[in-house]
Amino acid sequence: MKNELDNLPIDEWLYQGTNLKAQHLLVVYNAEVGEYEPVFVMPDENLEEKRNRYNEGLYRLAGDLTIN
């Protein structure tokens, strides 16, 4: 069985995050629309707070990547 994250455009999202100067990419499943979405964490944002915000209710945190 393939990992459900294998078909996501992670490389594109990392590229976008690099251009935005984000420090982290959170891969979030949005149950309201039934899709995975990128959430970028900027240097002035609190990573733990953002992780918590996107891991409750209709959201599920599916991955957390550091952007170099």
N, C-alpha and C positions, 0 to 999 in steps of 0.2 A: 504494500500500500504506500502510495506517495504521500509525502508530507504536504499538508494543505498550504503551506507557505511557499512551496517550490515554484509555483506559477505566478508569484507576485513580482512586480517590477522593483525589487529591492535595490538593484543597482541604480535605476533611475531616481529613486527616492533619496539614496545616498548622494547622488550627484546634485540633486536639488538642495539637499541639506547643506552640502559643502558650499554651494553658491549663496545660500542664505546665511552662512557662517554659524549654523546650528552646531551644537555639541553632541546631541543625541537624536536618534531616530527611534520613535516608539511605533511599532506596528500594532495597530488597534483594530479589533473586529467590531464594527458597528452593527448591532443586531437590528436596529431600526431599518437600515437599508440592505442588510445582508451582505456587506462587503468589508474588505480590509482597507484601512486608510493609513496614510502616514501622518504622524504627529511629530513635529520638530520641537526640540527643546533648545532654547536660545541660552547664551551664556548668563543672561541676567534672570533666568527663570530657575525655580527650584525643581530639580529632577524628581525627587521623591514625591512632592506634591502633585506634579503632573502625572507621574505613574499612578498614583492613587486616584486622581480624577478620572483617568481613562481606564480604570479597572473596576468599575462599579456600574450599576444600573444597566443600561443598554450597551455598555462598552466592555470589552474583554481585552486585556493586554496580551498580545500574542508574541511579541518580541521586543527587545531593547538592544539597540546597536549604538556603539560609540562612533562618532564621525571624526575622522582625523583631519 
